[in-house]
Amino acid sequence: MAGHDHSHGGHGGHSHDGHSHGGHSHAGHSHGGHGGHVHVPKNFGPAFAIGIALNTVFVVVEAIYGYLSNSMSLVADAGHNLSDVLGLAAAWVAAILVRRQATARFTYGYRSSSILAALFNAVFLLIAMGAVIWEALVRLAHPEPVAGTTVMVVAAIGILVNGLTAWLFASGAKGDINIRGAFLHMAADAAVSAGVVIAGLVIQLTGLAWLDPAVSLVIAGLVVWATWGLLRDSLAMSLDAVPQKISPEAVTGFLRGRPGVADLHDLHIWPMSTTSVALTVHLVMEDGYRLSGNGFLTETAEGLRARFGIGHATMQIEEAGGPACRLAQDCAA
């Protein structure tokens, strides 16, 4: 389809709070999440600060003892924790940028940075696990003795550190994919540490050194599996895909059911951030139908917000008997 005649910086034809000028309306500016819940992103600044501090200290401790105990599973866990520190930092920066005001150049503000952070988290975690898998395969071919007791003690500390950090993000994991990325990192690390404890115990009892890299492979596989959904969702968001919890057909049906709407075209629904969704659409009104004030626009925007969680709706009103819209022709082509 051809380019939009929309300008989201307060220029030509748009108006806020449901007021219409020249057939264009910019209504419903309560930016929100999916599934009918519109909200301002919760401030997880303290959680990020605590999580980054705890995990930075633990990375250093775990790497040192992993090297001293000759444990691949501990080194793997330390590498995973390092990726968590970087991932938490990226997510924190994005959470801060999301709250910054829009500018003349960045007319939506920096909301999409939260999507980029979630994508970075997923990609970085997969790369880290690739390195772990490679080293574990090398160790499987050439097993080396491992200090099981040291492995168990250090990994047990990791369960506490990662479990606490994951808990700090648990309340935001469902409504914000950026926070979900942080939570997933920490929850996965807690599981990794638990697996390492088990490996250390079995090695201590049996002396089977190959169990250490074997457990590393299993853990890495589980982390990759858990991260795949985050990668898929964040990639889709970065490509402006319609959020999974919103049905385009349902939105179309709702708009077509509005009083006086004869047709519509050029409908776009996309995530502006990990918690807010935008929509633009051209509504063709029945021949002879006249809008009375701004009630139609306000009610339509409120319906989109309440039913679908679309908090940033922009509607262009066209008359059925008027000249054909260029975008309508392009959509039909």
Residue pairs with C-beta under 8 A, 6 or more apart in sequence:
1 266
1 327
1 330
1 331
2 326
2 327
2 330
4 266
4 280
4 327
5 13
5 316
5 327
6 14
6 24
6 280
6 314
6 316
7 13
7 14
8 14
8 26
8 107
8 108
8 314
9 102
9 104
9 107
10 16
10 107
12 22
13 21
13 22
13 23
13 24
14 21
14 24
14 25
14 26
14 314
15 21
15 24
15 25
15 26
16 26
16 27
16 29
17 27
17 29
18 25
18 27
18 28
18 294
18 297
18 298
18 301
19 25
19 294
20 291
20 294
20 297
20 317
23 316
23 317
23 318
24 314
24 315
24 316
24 317
25 294
25 297
25 314
25 315
25 316
25 317
26 314
27 294
27 297
27 298
27 300
27 301
27 313
27 314
27 315
28 298
28 301
28 302
28 304
28 305
28 310
28 311
28 312
28 313
29 311
29 312
30 38
30 305
30 311
31 38
31 40
31 111
31 272
31 273
31 275
31 276
31 311
31 312
32 38
32 39
32 275
32 276
32 277
32 305
32 309
32 310
32 311
33 39
33 175
33 176
33 275
33 276
33 277
33 309
34 175
34 243
34 244
34 245
34 246
34 277
34 309
35 245
35 246
35 308
35 309
36 305
36 306
36 307
36 308
36 309
37 175
37 309
38 276
38 305
38 309
38 311
39 175
39 275
41 95
41 98
41 99
41 114
41 176
41 273
41 274
41 275
42 171
42 172
42 176
42 179
43 95
44 92
44 95
44 168
44 169
44 172
44 179
44 182
45 92
45 95
45 96
46 168
47 165
47 168
47 169
47 182
48 88
48 89
48 91
48 92
48 95
48 182
49 92
50 165
50 168
51 84
51 88
51 165
51 168
51 169
51 182
51 186
52 85
52 88
52 89
52 92
54 161
54 164
54 165
55 81
55 84
55 85
55 88
55 161
55 162
55 165
56 85
58 81
58 157
58 158
58 161
59 78
59 81
59 82
59 85
61 154
61 157
62 74
62 77
62 78
62 81
62 154
62 158
63 75
63 78
65 71
65 74
65 150
65 154
66 72
66 73
66 74
66 75
66 77
66 78
66 154
67 75
68 147
68 150
69 146
69 147
69 150
69 151
69 154
70 144
70 145
70 146
70 147
71 146
71 147
71 150
71 151
71 196
71 200
71 212
72 135
72 136
72 139
72 146
72 212
72 213
72 216
73 151
73 155
73 195
73 196
73 199
73 200
73 212
73 213
73 215
73 216
73 219
74 151
74 154
74 155
74 196
75 135
76 132
76 135
76 136
76 192
76 216
76 219
76 220
77 155
77 158
77 189
77 192
77 193
77 196
77 219
79 128
79 131
79 132
80 125
80 128
80 129
80 132
80 188
80 189
80 192
80 223
81 158
81 162
81 189
82 128
83 124
83 125
83 127
83 128
83 185
84 162
84 165
84 185
84 186
84 189
86 124
87 120
87 121
87 124
87 125
87 181
87 182
87 185
88 182
88 185
90 117
90 120
90 121
91 114
91 117
91 118
91 121
91 178
91 179
91 181
91 182
93 113
93 117
94 113
94 114
94 116
94 117
94 118
94 178
95 114
95 117
95 178
95 179
97 109
97 110
97 111
97 113
97 114
98 109
98 110
98 111
98 113
98 114
98 273
98 274
98 275
100 109
100 110
101 109
102 108
102 109
103 109
108 272
108 278
111 272
111 273
111 276
112 238
112 272
112 273
113 273
114 176
114 177
114 178
114 273
114 274
114 275
115 177
115 178
115 234
115 237
115 238
115 271
115 273
115 274
116 238
117 178
117 181
118 177
118 178
118 180
118 181
118 230
118 233
118 234
118 237
118 274
119 231
119 234
119 235
119 237
119 238
121 181
121 182
121 184
121 185
121 230
121 234
122 181
122 227
122 230
122 231
122 234
122 235
123 231
125 185
125 188
125 223
125 227
126 224
126 227
126 231
129 220
129 223
129 224
129 227
132 216
132 219
132 220
133 216
133 217
133 220
133 221
135 213
135 216
136 213
136 214
136 216
136 217
136 220
137 213
137 217
138 213
139 210
139 212
139 213
139 216
140 210
140 213
140 214
140 217
143 209
143 210
143 212
143 213
144 209
145 209
146 200
146 203
146 209
146 212
148 200
148 201
148 203
148 204
149 200
149 204
150 200
151 196
151 197
151 199
151 200
151 203
151 212
152 196
152 197
152 200
152 201
152 204
155 193
155 194
155 196
155 197
155 200
156 193
156 197
158 189
158 190
158 192
158 193
158 196
159 190
159 193
159 194
159 197
162 186
162 187
162 189
162 190
162 192
162 193
163 186
163 190
165 186
166 183
166 186
166 187
166 189
166 190
169 179
169 182
169 183
169 186
170 183
172 179
172 180
172 183
173 179
173 180
173 183
173 184
174 180
175 275
176 274
176 275
177 230
177 233
177 234
177 237
177 274
178 274
179 274
180 230
181 230
181 234
184 226
184 227
184 230
188 222
188 223
188 226
188 227
191 219
191 222
191 223
192 219
192 223
195 215
195 218
195 219
196 215
196 219
198 215
199 211
199 212
199 214
199 215
202 208
202 211
203 209
203 211
203 212
233 244
236 244
237 243
237 271
237 274
240 268
240 270
240 271
241 270
241 271
242 248
242 269
242 270
243 269
243 271
243 277
245 309
246 269
246 277
246 308
246 309
246 310
248 267
248 269
250 307
250 308
251 267
251 269
251 279
251 304
251 308
251 310
252 264
252 267
254 303
254 304
254 307
254 308
255 261
255 264
255 267
255 281
255 283
255 300
256 263
256 264
258 283
258 296
258 300
258 303
259 296
260 285
260 286
260 289
260 291
260 296
261 283
261 284
261 285
261 286
262 284
262 285
262 286
262 287
262 289
262 320
263 284
263 320
264 281
264 282
264 283
264 284
265 281
265 282
265 284
265 325
265 327
265 328
265 331
265 332
266 280
266 281
266 282
266 316
266 325
266 327
266 328
266 331
267 279
267 280
267 281
267 282
268 279
268 280
268 281
269 277
269 278
269 279
269 310
270 277
270 278
271 277
271 278
272 278
272 312
276 311
276 312
277 308
277 309
277 310
277 311
277 312
278 310
278 311
278 312
278 313
278 314
279 304
279 310
279 312
279 313
279 314
280 313
280 314
280 315
280 316
281 313
281 314
281 315
281 316
282 315
282 316
282 318
282 325
282 327
282 328
283 315
283 316
283 317
283 318
284 318
284 319
284 320
284 325
284 328
285 291
285 317
285 318
285 319
285 320
286 320
287 319
287 320
287 321
288 321
289 320
291 297
291 317
297 315
297 317
300 313
300 315
301 313
301 315
304 310
304 313
305 311
305 313
318 325
